[in-house]
């Protein structure tokens, strides 16, 4: 007998500077329909107690996700959903625990590929944007035990113009209150490791890339290029979704997630 999506466990991972809070509209819909769902804060994100300068590595940043996947009972199949930078967290979990993941959903996200280092997705993105892309965001250099590291605090105008331009005004105001300094960990050796992702692990997990068609930061063209550079992913689209599709089009995203969960056992 085919298992229904209610047998799956959705685990939701936020993007740069955000937290579990940004998923609240989708979490409410999934739970109301009887699905199991967990929205996580990565280290130094949301209400996680660490500061970003205390997070030693990308693996430590990803630890809440890695621990949650490791703790999943045998036989439980997870649908991992990564938004934006959260695609890298999900990729790491796919590589470490491929047999626990029924499907990985990349929502306007970084989607790395086997044979190249994960950081290349960010490098390619940075080559396509203008120097003033981040607008009023503030870049800072952190002095950590591992050396100097760059972090960024997303500015209110950047949030309004590039990320939340189709989202409810209340959610933009929420973001202004809750975003924290974030780091892409480009200096981390793990992000530079071209042998990290393998066909046998990462490459064995079903991937679905969800294109946010009205995204003005990671544009539809950029997202389609991400798909082209990482063959094997299926594609879903959400019309009218800005970068924060979980807030601008939560109902549509809910239906896409349930569709994917129903498809993959």
Secondary structure, 3 states (H helix, E strand, C coil): CCCCHHHCEEEEECCCCCCHHHHHHHHHHHHHCCCEEEEECCCCCCCCCCCHHHCCCHHHHCHHHHHHHHHCCCCCCEEEEEECCHHHHHHHHHHHCHHHEEEEEEECCCCCCCCCCCCHHHHHHHHHCCCCCCCCCEEEEEEECCEEEEEEECCHHHHHHHHCCCCCHHHHHHHHHHCCCECCCCCCHHHHCCCCCCCCCHHHCCEEEEEECCCCCCCHHHHHHHHHHCCCCEEEEECCCCCCHHHHCHHHHHHHHHHHHHHCC
